[in-house]
Amino acid sequence: MWRKQTFVPAFSFYTLNNTSQNIPQNPGLVKVWISAFRPRTLPLALSCIGMGGFMAAADGYFNGAIVALCVLTTLFLQILSNLANDYGDTKHGADSVHREGPMRAVQAGHITASHMKTGMIAFSLLSLVSGLVLLWVAFGAEGMLLFLVFLGLGLASIWAAINYTAGDKPYGYAGLGDIFVFTFFGLVGVLGTYYLQAQQLEFAAVLPALICGFFATAVLNVNNIRDIKSDTLAGKRSIPVRLGPEKARVYHLILLAGGVLSAVLYVVLNFYSYWQLLFILALPLVIVNGINVWRKQTSKELDPYLKQMAITTLLFVLLFGLGQVL
């Protein structure tokens, strides 16, 4: 991820798959598909794009067209991943009668498996087209070698979005989700967005990338703590399944602390204005999430803190990023 070799965030994005949304008993077609898109996951998908954009702006490299295309491609990939997760978890048994989280579209019978696969194909193509435009704007004809290299990585990211749970051997079931989320929502997302604008990468940008990586993994961890029972029955060996509920909550506190400490360390090492401490305003929300994930035991009690952590991450990024720009 270093100078002249970082990839597109939107194209390389690994997307969080497991957050879900309540589906009404008799929804209309449009509402069913919007619900399957899981809008509450989208703020998290935008956090690392925002962080990369803010860091580039702070260094004088901001490019609005590139950031906008990163946002569009990332949204398409996030929705693709959500649809694939809806399909894959039903296929592999994680979305069963034992699942304690909100019922999803294929599981509920509101969207057939074949129609969901069609939706996955559509958003794969949208992601590909948007990503190609992004690469062309970023590199042009003179950067064809980088264009081709990044295209290969982009295709790999589409594969990753689908095969987290929907493949024949989904790697999410082997407990690798946290690694991919941390990497793509953190390092690749932030550093990639920065690189596309600056055409170079400063090592200092790693710490803001770690903020996003830690917090995105925390969102996934809340989801996996909630689903320990059904995941265990389905053979899905997530980190909380492997650790058990108590240690998984300790792990959650470590993730939150890692994000906050990365922000503090960046400011200490790169201090030039008290505006850089603006992110402190979001700390109460991080603390609230940690306390409630530690205390809440039932799926119904835990579920709201997926959305709360996703929104907290976006707010933290906005405040941190604005602090660097100001």
Secondary structure by P-SEA (a helix, b strand, c coil): ccccccccccccccccccbbbbbcccccaaaaaaaaaccccccccaaaaaaaaaaaaaaccccaaaaaaaaaaaaaaaaaaaaaaaaaaaaaccccccccccccccccccccaaaaaaaaaaaaaaaaaaaaaaaaaaccccaaaaaaaaaaaaaaaaaaaccccccccccccccaaaaaaaacccaaaaaaaaaaacccccccaaaaaaaaaaaaaaaaaaaaaaaaaaaaaaccccccccccaaaaaaaaaaaaaaaaaaaaaaaaaccccccccccccaaaaaaaaaaaaacccccccaaaaaaaaaaaaaaaaaaaaaaaac
